[in-house]
Amino acid sequence: LIVPGLAVFLAIILYPFVDAVITSFTDRSMLYPDYKFVAFANYVKVFKDPYFGKTLGTTLLFVLGSTILPYTLGFIWAIDLNQGFKGAEFLRGVTLVNWIIPGTAIGFLWSWIFNGQYGILNSILKALGILETGIPWLGQTNTALLCVIVARTWQMLPWYMAFLLGGLQSVSHDQVEAAHIDGAN
C-alpha cells in the first residue's frame, strides 16, 4: 500500500529536487543542449553578487511576513469563532469565500485596491483627509513588499482559520472544563 504513494513522491518531489541540485553544479542552459560540470562556480557567483544579500533579506521578510501574519490573525479569528457567539457560522462562511477565488483574480483585485491613480485605498484615504494625492503603493520599494504581504495574508487567512478552528473544535468540552477548574486560562 505504500508503494503507490512512494512512487508519486519520488516522481513529483524527489526527482525534480535531485535534478535541480545536479543542474546547479553545471553550466546547463535552456538555449544550448551541451553543458559541463562547473562544481561550485554557480554558488560562488551567487554569493559574490552584490544584490544577493538584499534579495535574501527581502525573501526572508516576505516569507516571515506572509506566514506569521496570516497564522496569527487566523488563530485569533479561530479563537473568536470557537466561542460560539450568534452569527459565528455566518462569519466563518464569509471568511471562507475568498478561499475559492483564484490567485490571478486575487492579484487583479489587490492591484486595483493599491493602484496609485484610481485605487480604492487611495480614494478612501483621500476622503478621510489623510492623503492629498495618491500613493503608488506597488510602485515604491518601501511599500510594495508590505502590499504583497497584506494581499497574501488576506488570501491565506481562511486556510489558517479553518485549520486552527478544526483543531480547536476537536478539543473535548470536558478537557476545557477541567482546565478551567484547574485554573488554566
N, C-alpha and C positions, 0 to 999 in steps of 0.2 A: 504494500500500500504506500510505502514511502518512495518507491522508485519513480512514479509519475511526477510527484512534487519535486523530487531531487532533479529529475530531467529538466523540468521547467526552470528551476533555479539555475542550473548550470547553463542552460541556453540563453536565458534572459538576463541574468545578473552576472554570473561568474565569467562567462566567456567575454562579454564586452569589456569588463573590468580588466581582465588579464591582457586582452588585446590592446587596450589603451595604455597600460603600463609598458608593454613591449614596444609599442609605437613611440612612446615618449623617449626611448633610447635610440631612436633612428632619426634620419632626416627625411622621413616619408612626407610626400606632398600629394595632394589630390590631383595636381596638374601633371605629375610625372610618375610613371609606373615603377621606375627604378629607385631604390633607396639603399642606404648603407647604415651600418651601426655607428653611432657617434658617442656612445657611452653617456656621460653626464653633461655633455655640451649644452643640451637644451635647458637643463636645470640651472647651469651656471649663467646662461644667457638671461633666463627669467629673473634670477636673484640679483643680477647686476643691473637690470632695467631700472631706471630712476623712478618709474611710475609704479613699480611693484609694491612698495610699502603703502602708498596711498590707496592703491587698488585693493590690497589685502585689508586695510583698515575699513574702507567703505563696505567691502563684502561682509566683514565681521559685524559691522554696525547694522547692516541690513538683516543679516541672519539673526542676530540677537534681538533687534527691534521687532522683526516680523514673526518671532516665535514667542518671546517673553510677553509682549504686549497683548496679543490675542489670547494667549494662555491665561494670563492674569485676569483680563476682562471676562473671558469665558468662564473662568472659575467663579468670579464674583456673580456673574449672571446666573450660573448654575445654582449657586447657593441661594440666591434670591428666588429663583423659580422652584427650588426644592421646598421652600417654606409653605407652599400650597395656598397662597392667597387667591382671592377671587380674580379671575382673568389670567391666571398663570399659564393655562394651556393655550389661550389665545396668543399671549405674548411669545410663547415657545414656537407656535406655528408661524407667527410673523417673523421671528428671528430666523427661522429655517428657510424662509422664502429666498433670501439672497444666496443660499447654498445651491439652488438649482439654476442660477444664472450662469451662463458660460463665461469663461475667463476673458474672452475677447470683448463681450458686452460689458463686463465689469471695467475693462481697460478704457473703453469708449466713455462709459458713464463717468468715471473719475477724471478722465482728461477733460471732459466737459465741465465738471464741477470746478477743477483747478485752472481752467482756461483764463489767461490774463486779460483778455478783452471782453468776453461775454460770459464768463463762468459764473455760476450761481453763488459760489463762495465770495467772490469779489462784489457781486451785487448786494448780497446780504451785509457784508462789512461796510460798503458804501452807504447803504440805507440806515445802518446803525450809527453812522458818523465816525467809524473807526478808521476808514480809509478815504482819501480824496481821489486817488487814481488807482486803477487796478494793478495788482502784482502778478507778474508772470510766474506763478508758483512752480511750474515744471520747467521753466526756462532759466532758473537761477540755481547755482550749485549749492547754495546754503539752504534752499527749501525743497529741492526736487526729491532728495532721498527721504525726507520726512513725509512728503506727499505719497510716495510709493509705499512707505511703511504703513501709513494710515489706510490706504486702499487695500493693502494686503491684510491688514488687521480686520477690516470690515469683511473681507472675503472669507477669512478663516475663523472668525469668531463663532459662527454657528456650529462648526465642526467641533471645536473645543468645548463649547457649551453643551452640545448633545452628548459628547463622550463623557465629560465630567458629570453631567446630570444623571446619566445612566449609572455611573459608579456610585453617586450619592444615593440614588433611589434603590440601589441593591443592598444598602446597609439596612439591616433589620431594625424595626422600631424598638424592639426590646434592647438592642445594643445601645441605641441612642438614649433611651430612658435610663439604662444602667449607668451610662457615662454621666448623665446629668445628676443622678443620685450621688455618684462618687465625687462630684464637684468639678467635672470637666466642663469647659466652656467652648 
